């Protein structure tokens, strides 16, 4: 079975900072391999913080 070129080809630019070279492409709000390494780590940190805040809000509502 041939591999889909969209899954193997690197993205053109980071969706956040427009960087074209990075040691690793990371998942962002637009899907897999849409953020450069730096933006992906920053996005993941913000997502984790948001999830923890939502969890604490739900627990305090009980």
MARRO-859297 format. One record per atom (N, C-alpha, C, CB): residue number from 1; atom name; x, y, z; residue in one letter. Coordinates in nm, 4 decimals. Last residue first. Glycine has a CB too. Layout:
BEGIN
+-----+------+----------+----------+----------+-----+
|   n | atom |       c1 |       c2 |       c3 | res |
+-----+------+----------+----------+----------+-----+
| NUM |   CA |        X |        Y |        Z |   A |
...
+-----+------+----------+----------+----------+-----+
end
This chain:
BEGIN
+-----+------+----------+----------+----------+-----+
|   n | atom |       c1 |       c2 |       c3 | res |
+-----+------+----------+----------+----------+-----+
|  62 |    N |  -1.8925 |   2.1446 |   4.2616 |   X |
|  62 |   CA |  -1.9631 |   2.0370 |   4.3332 |   X |
|  62 |    C |  -1.9839 |   2.0686 |   4.4767 |   X |
|  62 |   CB |  -1.8889 |   1.9084 |   4.3223 |   X |
|  61 |    N |  -1.7313 |   2.3431 |   4.1657 |   X |
|  61 |   CA |  -1.8751 |   2.3580 |   4.1453 |   X |
|  61 |    C |  -1.9543 |   2.2543 |   4.2238 |   X |
|  61 |   CB |  -1.9085 |   2.3473 |   3.9975 |   X |
|  60 |    N |  -1.4745 |   2.2562 |   4.2000 |   X |
|  60 |   CA |  -1.5235 |   2.3556 |   4.2955 |   X |
|  60 |    C |  -1.6736 |   2.3796 |   4.2802 |   X |
|  60 |   CB |  -1.4480 |   2.4869 |   4.2779 |   X |
|  59 |    N |  -1.4466 |   2.0856 |   3.9811 |   X |
|  59 |   CA |  -1.4448 |   2.0287 |   4.1158 |   X |
|  59 |    C |  -1.4987 |   2.1280 |   4.2180 |   X |
|  59 |   CB |  -1.3028 |   1.9860 |   4.1538 |   X |
|  58 |    N |  -1.4503 |   2.2674 |   3.7677 |   X |
|  58 |   CA |  -1.5553 |   2.1666 |   3.7777 |   X |
|  58 |    C |  -1.5616 |   2.1078 |   3.9179 |   X |
|  58 |   CB |  -1.5325 |   2.0558 |   3.6754 |   X |
|  57 |    N |  -1.2141 |   2.4078 |   3.8238 |   X |
|  57 |   CA |  -1.3420 |   2.4795 |   3.8228 |   X |
|  57 |    C |  -1.4566 |   2.3806 |   3.8385 |   X |
|  57 |   CB |  -1.3586 |   2.5612 |   3.6922 |   X |
|  56 |    N |  -1.0225 |   2.2093 |   3.7900 |   X |
|  56 |   CA |  -1.0403 |   2.2670 |   3.9235 |   X |
|  56 |    C |  -1.1712 |   2.3450 |   3.9321 |   X |
|  56 |   CB |  -0.9218 |   2.3586 |   3.9588 |   X |
|  55 |    N |  -1.0509 |   2.1596 |   3.5144 |   X |
|  55 |   CA |  -1.0752 |   2.0522 |   3.6098 |   X |
|  55 |    C |  -1.1006 |   2.1098 |   3.7495 |   X |
|  55 |   CB |  -0.9557 |   1.9545 |   3.6126 |   X |
|  54 |    N |  -0.9725 |   2.4032 |   3.4058 |   X |
|  54 |   CA |  -1.1092 |   2.3559 |   3.3840 |   X |
|  54 |    C |  -1.1454 |   2.2472 |   3.4844 |   X |
|  54 |   CB |  -1.1257 |   2.3032 |   3.2409 |   X |
|  53 |    N |  -0.7024 |   2.4042 |   3.4860 |   X |
|  53 |   CA |  -0.7935 |   2.5083 |   3.5345 |   X |
|  53 |    C |  -0.9384 |   2.4647 |   3.5188 |   X |
|  53 |   CB |  -0.7697 |   2.6402 |   3.4594 |   X |
|  52 |    N |  -0.6058 |   2.1838 |   3.3408 |   X |
|  52 |   CA |  -0.6012 |   2.1818 |   3.4871 |   X |
|  52 |    C |  -0.6949 |   2.2861 |   3.5469 |   X |
|  52 |   CB |  -0.4584 |   2.2059 |   3.5360 |   X |
|  51 |    N |  -0.6458 |   2.2774 |   3.0790 |   X |
|  51 |   CA |  -0.7146 |   2.1570 |   3.1250 |   X |
|  51 |    C |  -0.7172 |   2.1496 |   3.2773 |   X |
|  51 |   CB |  -0.6474 |   2.0321 |   3.0678 |   X |
|  50 |    N |  -0.4717 |   2.4982 |   3.0761 |   X |
|  50 |   CA |  -0.6153 |   2.5180 |   3.0550 |   X |
|  50 |    C |  -0.6951 |   2.3979 |   3.1055 |   X |
|  50 |   CB |  -0.6448 |   2.5420 |   2.9059 |   X |
|  49 |    N |  -0.2246 |   2.3704 |   3.1086 |   X |
|  49 |   CA |  -0.2701 |   2.4681 |   3.2079 |   X |
|  49 |    C |  -0.4212 |   2.4883 |   3.1975 |   X |
|  49 |   CB |  -0.1967 |   2.6028 |   3.1893 |   X |
|  48 |    N |  -0.2181 |   2.2212 |   2.8711 |   X |
|  48 |   CA |  -0.2159 |   2.1533 |   3.0002 |   X |
|  48 |    C |  -0.2682 |   2.2463 |   3.1093 |   X |
|  48 |   CB |  -0.0731 |   2.1052 |   3.0340 |   X |
|  47 |    N |  -0.2144 |   2.4306 |   2.6827 |   X |
|  47 |   CA |  -0.3249 |   2.3351 |   2.6843 |   X |
|  47 |    C |  -0.3329 |   2.2637 |   2.8184 |   X |
|  47 |   CB |  -0.3094 |   2.2333 |   2.5712 |   X |
|  46 |    N |   0.0318 |   2.5527 |   2.7391 |   X |
|  46 |   CA |  -0.0923 |   2.6280 |   2.7578 |   X |
|  46 |    C |  -0.2128 |   2.5353 |   2.7650 |   X |
|  46 |   CB |  -0.1110 |   2.7290 |   2.6447 |   X |
|  45 |    N |   0.2030 |   2.3407 |   2.6694 |   X |
|  45 |   CA |   0.2044 |   2.3933 |   2.8061 |   X |
|  45 |    C |   0.0756 |   2.4709 |   2.8346 |   X |
|  45 |   CB |   0.3279 |   2.4841 |   2.8282 |   X |
|  44 |    N |   0.1476 |   2.3167 |   2.3972 |   X |
|  44 |   CA |   0.1198 |   2.2041 |   2.4862 |   X |
|  44 |    C |   0.1144 |   2.2507 |   2.6316 |   X |
|  44 |   CB |   0.2265 |   2.0941 |   2.4692 |   X |
|  43 |    N |   0.2414 |   2.5660 |   2.3041 |   X |
|  43 |   CA |   0.1001 |   2.5325 |   2.2913 |   X |
|  43 |    C |   0.0626 |   2.4193 |   2.3872 |   X |
|  43 |   CB |   0.0672 |   2.4929 |   2.1462 |   X |
|  42 |    N |   0.5170 |   2.5354 |   2.3571 |   X |
|  42 |   CA |   0.4420 |   2.6442 |   2.4201 |   X |
|  42 |    C |   0.2919 |   2.6134 |   2.4181 |   X |
|  42 |   CB |   0.4705 |   2.7787 |   2.3484 |   X |
|  41 |    N |   0.5761 |   2.3217 |   2.1868 |   X |
|  41 |   CA |   0.5962 |   2.3076 |   2.3311 |   X |
|  41 |    C |   0.5177 |   2.4136 |   2.4073 |   X |
|  41 |   CB |   0.7455 |   2.3171 |   2.3659 |   X |
|  40 |    N |   0.5114 |   2.4413 |   1.9395 |   X |
|  40 |   CA |   0.4413 |   2.3218 |   1.9845 |   X |
|  40 |    C |   0.4556 |   2.2998 |   2.1338 |   X |
|  40 |   CB |   0.4919 |   2.2010 |   1.9104 |   X |
|  39 |    N |   0.6981 |   2.6461 |   1.9193 |   X |
|  39 |   CA |   0.5562 |   2.6815 |   1.9296 |   X |
|  39 |    C |   0.4741 |   2.5630 |   1.9801 |   X |
|  39 |   CB |   0.5025 |   2.7287 |   1.7932 |   X |
|  38 |    N |   0.9356 |   2.4850 |   1.9032 |   X |
|  38 |   CA |   0.9165 |   2.5862 |   2.0080 |   X |
|  38 |    C |   0.7687 |   2.6204 |   2.0271 |   X |
|  38 |   CB |   0.9951 |   2.7132 |   1.9739 |   X |
|  37 |    N |   0.8869 |   2.3161 |   1.6722 |   X |
|  37 |   CA |   0.9167 |   2.2625 |   1.8044 |   X |
|  37 |    C |   0.8862 |   2.3633 |   1.9150 |   X |
|  37 |   CB |   1.0625 |   2.2203 |   1.8118 |   X |
|  36 |    N |   0.6050 |   2.4407 |   1.4810 |   X |
|  36 |   CA |   0.7469 |   2.4098 |   1.4993 |   X |
|  36 |    C |   0.7682 |   2.3618 |   1.6427 |   X |
|  36 |   CB |   0.8367 |   2.5346 |   1.4681 |   X |
|  35 |    N |   0.2900 |   2.2874 |   1.3999 |   X |
|  35 |   CA |   0.3686 |   2.3852 |   1.4747 |   X |
|  35 |    C |   0.5144 |   2.3419 |   1.4799 |   X |
|  35 |   CB |   0.3127 |   2.4029 |   1.6173 |   X |
|  34 |    N |   0.1729 |   2.0808 |   1.2683 |   X |
|  34 |   CA |   0.1388 |   2.2151 |   1.2208 |   X |
|  34 |    C |   0.2176 |   2.3240 |   1.2921 |   X |
|  34 |   CB |  -0.0091 |   2.2402 |   1.2385 |   X |
|  33 |    N |   0.1601 |   1.8034 |   1.3267 |   X |
|  33 |   CA |   0.2703 |   1.8601 |   1.2499 |   X |
|  33 |    C |   0.2367 |   1.9958 |   1.1889 |   X |
|  33 |   CB |   0.3105 |   1.7647 |   1.1410 |   X |
|  32 |    N |  -0.1933 |   1.7595 |   1.3556 |   X |
|  32 |   CA |  -0.0575 |   1.7075 |   1.3690 |   X |
|  32 |    C |   0.0389 |   1.7812 |   1.2769 |   X |
|  32 |   CB |  -0.0545 |   1.5576 |   1.3388 |   X |
|  31 |    N |  -0.4009 |   2.0558 |   1.4106 |   X |
|  31 |   CA |  -0.3723 |   1.9153 |   1.3834 |   X |
|  31 |    C |  -0.2256 |   1.8810 |   1.3968 |   X |
|  31 |   CB |  -0.4190 |   1.8796 |   1.2466 |   X |
|  30 |    N |  -0.4442 |   2.3119 |   1.4910 |   X |
|  30 |   CA |  -0.4879 |   2.2774 |   1.3558 |   X |
|  30 |    C |  -0.4564 |   2.1334 |   1.3183 |   X |
|  30 |   CB |  -0.4240 |   2.3700 |   1.2562 |   X |
|  29 |    N |  -0.3263 |   2.3366 |   1.7369 |   X |
|  29 |   CA |  -0.4722 |   2.3424 |   1.7312 |   X |
|  29 |    C |  -0.5275 |   2.3044 |   1.5942 |   X |
|  29 |   CB |  -0.5193 |   2.4810 |   1.7678 |   X |
|  28 |    N |  -0.0580 |   2.0964 |   1.6882 |   X |
|  28 |   CA |  -0.1119 |   2.2238 |   1.7329 |   X |
|  28 |    C |  -0.2629 |   2.2227 |   1.7239 |   X |
|  28 |   CB |  -0.0545 |   2.3389 |   1.6507 |   X |
|  27 |    N |   0.2208 |   1.8805 |   1.7162 |   X |
|  27 |   CA |   0.0755 |   1.8973 |   1.7033 |   X |
|  27 |    C |   0.0340 |   2.0328 |   1.7586 |   X |
|  27 |   CB |  -0.0003 |   1.7837 |   1.7769 |   X |
|  26 |    N |   0.5414 |   1.9591 |   1.5599 |   X |
|  26 |   CA |   0.4540 |   1.9172 |   1.6692 |   X |
|  26 |    C |   0.3072 |   1.9471 |   1.6391 |   X |
|  26 |   CB |   0.4954 |   1.9860 |   1.7986 |   X |
|  25 |    N |   0.8505 |   1.8732 |   1.4169 |   X |
|  25 |   CA |   0.7187 |   1.9326 |   1.3975 |   X |
|  25 |    C |   0.6256 |   1.8750 |   1.5023 |   X |
|  25 |   CB |   0.6645 |   1.9066 |   1.2533 |   X |
|  24 |    N |   1.1826 |   1.9384 |   1.5111 |   X |
|  24 |   CA |   1.0673 |   1.8493 |   1.5223 |   X |
|  24 |    C |   0.9394 |   1.9281 |   1.4995 |   X |
|  24 |   CB |   1.0643 |   1.7797 |   1.6602 |   X |
|  23 |    N |   1.3734 |   2.1256 |   1.4437 |   X |
|  23 |   CA |   1.4183 |   1.9888 |   1.4694 |   X |
|  23 |    C |   1.3023 |   1.8894 |   1.4759 |   X |
|  23 |   CB |   1.4968 |   1.9841 |   1.5989 |   X |
|  22 |    N |   1.2830 |   2.3278 |   1.1617 |   X |
|  22 |   CA |   1.2693 |   2.2957 |   1.3031 |   X |
|  22 |    C |   1.3212 |   2.1546 |   1.3258 |   X |
|  22 |   CB |   1.1215 |   2.3092 |   1.3502 |   X |
|  21 |    N |   1.2069 |   2.5769 |   0.9249 |   X |
|  21 |   CA |   1.2977 |   2.4708 |   0.9679 |   X |
|  21 |    C |   1.2867 |   2.4524 |   1.1190 |   X |
|  21 |   CB |   1.4441 |   2.5031 |   0.9272 |   X |
|  20 |    N |   1.0200 |   2.7756 |   0.8877 |   X |
|  20 |   CA |   1.0199 |   2.6652 |   0.7912 |   X |
|  20 |    C |   1.1148 |   2.5520 |   0.8303 |   X |
|  20 |   CB |   1.0572 |   2.7170 |   0.6541 |   X |
|  19 |    N |   0.7882 |   2.9708 |   1.0775 |   X |
|  19 |   CA |   0.9214 |   2.9116 |   1.0649 |   X |
|  19 |    C |   0.9152 |   2.7938 |   0.9680 |   X |
|  19 |   CB |   0.9757 |   2.8661 |   1.2037 |   X |
|  18 |    N |   0.5492 |   3.0965 |   1.1382 |   X |
|  18 |   CA |   0.5905 |   3.0858 |   0.9973 |   X |
|  18 |    C |   0.7320 |   3.0330 |   0.9773 |   X |
|  18 |   CB |   0.5795 |   3.2197 |   0.9320 |   X |
|  17 |    N |   0.4380 |   3.0846 |   1.3874 |   X |
|  17 |   CA |   0.5473 |   3.1808 |   1.3671 |   X |
|  17 |    C |   0.6029 |   3.1814 |   1.2243 |   X |
|  17 |   CB |   0.6595 |   3.1508 |   1.4637 |   X |
|  16 |    N |   0.2047 |   2.9148 |   1.3539 |   X |
|  16 |   CA |   0.2099 |   3.0231 |   1.4510 |   X |
|  16 |    C |   0.3146 |   3.1288 |   1.4161 |   X |
|  16 |   CB |   0.2382 |   2.9670 |   1.5879 |   X |
|  15 |    N |   0.2339 |   2.7149 |   1.1719 |   X |
|  15 |   CA |   0.1102 |   2.7929 |   1.1654 |   X |
|  15 |    C |   0.1104 |   2.9109 |   1.2611 |   X |
|  15 |   CB |  -0.0082 |   2.7045 |   1.1951 |   X |
|  14 |    N |   0.5373 |   2.6779 |   1.0035 |   X |
|  14 |   CA |   0.4690 |   2.6729 |   1.1326 |   X |
|  14 |    C |   0.3454 |   2.7628 |   1.1234 |   X |
|  14 |   CB |   0.5644 |   2.7180 |   1.2502 |   X |
|  13 |    N |   0.5239 |   2.5511 |   0.6677 |   X |
|  13 |   CA |   0.5557 |   2.6553 |   0.7659 |   X |
|  13 |    C |   0.4791 |   2.6289 |   0.8947 |   X |
|  13 |   CB |   0.5218 |   2.7964 |   0.7103 |   X |
|  12 |    N |   0.4928 |   2.2968 |   0.5366 |   X |
|  12 |   CA |   0.5668 |   2.4078 |   0.4783 |   X |
|  12 |    C |   0.6132 |   2.5093 |   0.5807 |   X |
|  12 |   CB |   0.4831 |   2.4760 |   0.3760 |   X |
|  11 |    N |   0.5524 |   1.9735 |   0.6907 |   X |
|  11 |   CA |   0.4695 |   2.0897 |   0.6575 |   X |
|  11 |    C |   0.5549 |   2.2028 |   0.6022 |   X |
|  11 |   CB |   0.3918 |   2.1378 |   0.7811 |   X |
|  10 |    N |   0.7067 |   1.6901 |   0.5273 |   X |
|  10 |   CA |   0.7001 |   1.7899 |   0.6344 |   X |
|  10 |    C |   0.6119 |   1.9069 |   0.5932 |   X |
|  10 |   CB |   0.8410 |   1.8399 |   0.6706 |   X |
|   9 |    N |   0.5394 |   1.3960 |   0.4168 |   X |
|   9 |   CA |   0.6063 |   1.5213 |   0.3816 |   X |
|   9 |    C |   0.5981 |   1.6193 |   0.4980 |   X |
|   9 |   CB |   0.5436 |   1.5832 |   0.2546 |   X |
|   8 |    N |   0.3808 |   1.1927 |   0.5153 |   X |
|   8 |   CA |   0.5259 |   1.1772 |   0.5189 |   X |
|   8 |    C |   0.5998 |   1.3066 |   0.4902 |   X |
|   8 |   CB |   0.5684 |   1.0726 |   0.4205 |   X |
|   7 |    N |   0.1153 |   1.2578 |   0.4893 |   X |
|   7 |   CA |   0.1604 |   1.2095 |   0.6189 |   X |
|   7 |    C |   0.3120 |   1.2019 |   0.6281 |   X |
|   7 |   CB |   0.1009 |   1.0741 |   0.6468 |   X |
|   6 |    N |   0.0872 |   1.3326 |   0.2270 |   X |
|   6 |   CA |   0.0580 |   1.4328 |   0.3296 |   X |
|   6 |    C |   0.1084 |   1.3894 |   0.4667 |   X |
|   6 |   CB |  -0.0917 |   1.4597 |   0.3358 |   X |
|   5 |    N |   0.1327 |   1.1001 |   0.0786 |   X |
|   5 |   CA |   0.2367 |   1.2029 |   0.0838 |   X |
|   5 |    C |   0.2116 |   1.3090 |   0.1904 |   X |
|   5 |   CB |   0.2487 |   1.2693 |  -0.0501 |   X |
|   4 |    N |   0.0627 |   0.7829 |   0.2073 |   X |
|   4 |   CA |   0.0042 |   0.9120 |   0.1722 |   X |
|   4 |    C |   0.1109 |   1.0206 |   0.1820 |   X |
|   4 |   CB |  -0.1163 |   0.9451 |   0.2642 |   X |
|   3 |    N |   0.2217 |   0.5013 |   0.0664 |   X |
|   3 |   CA |   0.2065 |   0.5935 |   0.1789 |   X |
|   3 |    C |   0.1510 |   0.7264 |   0.1297 |   X |
|   3 |   CB |   0.3413 |   0.6148 |   0.2514 |   X |
|   2 |    N |   0.0686 |   0.2192 |  -0.0904 |   X |
|   2 |   CA |   0.1507 |   0.3407 |  -0.0939 |   X |
|   2 |    C |   0.1198 |   0.4309 |   0.0251 |   X |
|   2 |   CB |   0.1279 |   0.4173 |  -0.2253 |   X |
|   1 |    N |   0.0852 |  -0.1175 |   0.0000 |   X |
|   1 |   CA |   0.0000 |   0.0000 |   0.0000 |   X |
|   1 |    C |   0.0901 |   0.1243 |   0.0000 |   X |
|   1 |   CB |  -0.0971 |  -0.0005 |   0.1234 |   X |
+-----+------+----------+----------+----------+-----+
end
